[in-house]
């Protein structure tokens, strides 16, 4: 007698930290013999990992839950939006269960109740790196949960709690397993990556019997020994970030800093509860570039924050022109329920927010185009992500994080393999991407 394998549909929304949560849940499901399917029709039930950071994310999450209910009928909700279960219950009262983020055990308990597992040694096998939702050649590693910052526009500490750093040996073992499984790029994420180890007072951990301090610089150096690309994301501009630059200059980790600066006006930064002196920051950026000339600087900013005057917005544009950041994302301020910024005076109209956002992105587009044009004629090492039917390969350089930054289009790349490193001569550029030819 054969038994039908219990099958679960999975929808993962939100940021890479949420993606890691999804990977952990799916790994547990696969380890217990559940099959994962992209089809509502084939699924016995559906899990939706939601995002609740801004209004558009809440809307997307609620729409995904509604679609899953309409197509399947049995839905479990988890993730950041799940921390505010009333919003979900009000919109979709018939979901099976709701949990918040970082709730793998709760999810498994609910799944066991509604869809008991069936033991099968063949379906219980999982790869050494766990189940990943990314392509085989790159993977995210989350090194901590939660955040100790109190940014006035953010509710992440309320959703995910205070900072809790993972043991450094556990992280390194996961990284080794991923590299063994074929991963060529490790993307290090958390809510506040630079704060890694603060909650543990940088205590000593162990990896393969070797002592390592629970500190970002120690972790980055150890990861750099694995022989793959190591890319750091979400670095609050702490003073000790300066110490990472030498590791980048020595090619131990990728020369790529992702630092969400949010604004440049001292008054707005104070209202945001963010540190900031744009003059000192410009000095730091210049010093970083002196130490590591190939450094890529990425940041994100918020325009239209409550109280932002035209003068303060111009301060932000002046900073942008002076900093000449390589990669920049920007958002019009959106109030988040429960955020302290909601009570601040001086709300900016939606029309003016959009005007400022367009103006900001126009300025940055010119800067990005100039920075990328400087790479024409250079030889870059790239990692191949895709090869299409026309023979065009799509790759990324050390300056390009997947699905965030630009790409390198390679016209003569039909012979390349996904996950392969290759050398490319850059022949053209625009404000986002590069074009090149494989050096034969």
LINVEN-V607063 format. One record per pair of residues at least 24 apart in sequence whose C-alpha atoms are under 6 Angstrom apart, sorted by the first residue. I is the first residue (numbers start at 1). J is the second residue. Records with the same first field share a line. If there is no record, write none. Layout:
I = J ; J
This chain:
6 = 34
7 = 34 ; 35 ; 36 ; 43 ; 44
8 = 36 ; 43 ; 44 ; 45 ; 46
9 = 36 ; 37 ; 38 ; 43 ; 46
10 = 46 ; 47
11 = 48
12 = 49
13 = 49 ; 50 ; 51
14 = 51
23 = 131 ; 132
25 = 104
27 = 130 ; 131
30 = 124
31 = 124
32 = 124
33 = 123 ; 124
40 = 72
45 = 74 ; 75
46 = 75
47 = 75 ; 76 ; 77
48 = 77
49 = 78 ; 79
50 = 79 ; 80 ; 81
51 = 80 ; 81
52 = 80 ; 81
54 = 336
80 = 159
128 = 177
129 = 177 ; 178
137 = 183 ; 184 ; 419
138 = 183 ; 184 ; 185 ; 186
139 = 186
140 = 186 ; 187 ; 188
141 = 188
142 = 189 ; 190
143 = 190
144 = 190
147 = 191
151 = 272 ; 273
152 = 272 ; 273 ; 340 ; 341
153 = 339 ; 341
154 = 339
155 = 339
165 = 196 ; 197
168 = 214
169 = 206 ; 207
184 = 228
185 = 228 ; 229 ; 230
186 = 230
187 = 231
188 = 232 ; 233
189 = 233
192 = 234
193 = 234 ; 235
194 = 235 ; 236
224 = 252 ; 253
230 = 254
233 = 258
234 = 258 ; 259
235 = 259
249 = 292
255 = 295
256 = 295 ; 296
257 = 297
258 = 298 ; 299
259 = 299
260 = 299 ; 300
262 = 300 ; 301 ; 302
263 = 301
264 = 316
265 = 312 ; 315
296 = 326 ; 399
297 = 325 ; 326
298 = 326 ; 327 ; 328
299 = 328
300 = 328 ; 329 ; 330
301 = 330
302 = 330 ; 331 ; 332 ; 333
303 = 332 ; 333
304 = 332 ; 333 ; 348 ; 353
305 = 333
306 = 346 ; 347 ; 348
307 = 346
326 = 368
365 = 431
368 = 431
369 = 430 ; 431
373 = 429
376 = 426 ; 427 ; 428
377 = 426
378 = 425 ; 426
379 = 424 ; 425
380 = 423 ; 424
381 = 422 ; 423
382 = 421 ; 422
383 = 420 ; 421
384 = 418 ; 419 ; 420
385 = 418
386 = 418
406 = 432 ; 433
407 = 433
408 = 433 ; 434 ; 435
409 = 435
410 = 436 ; 437
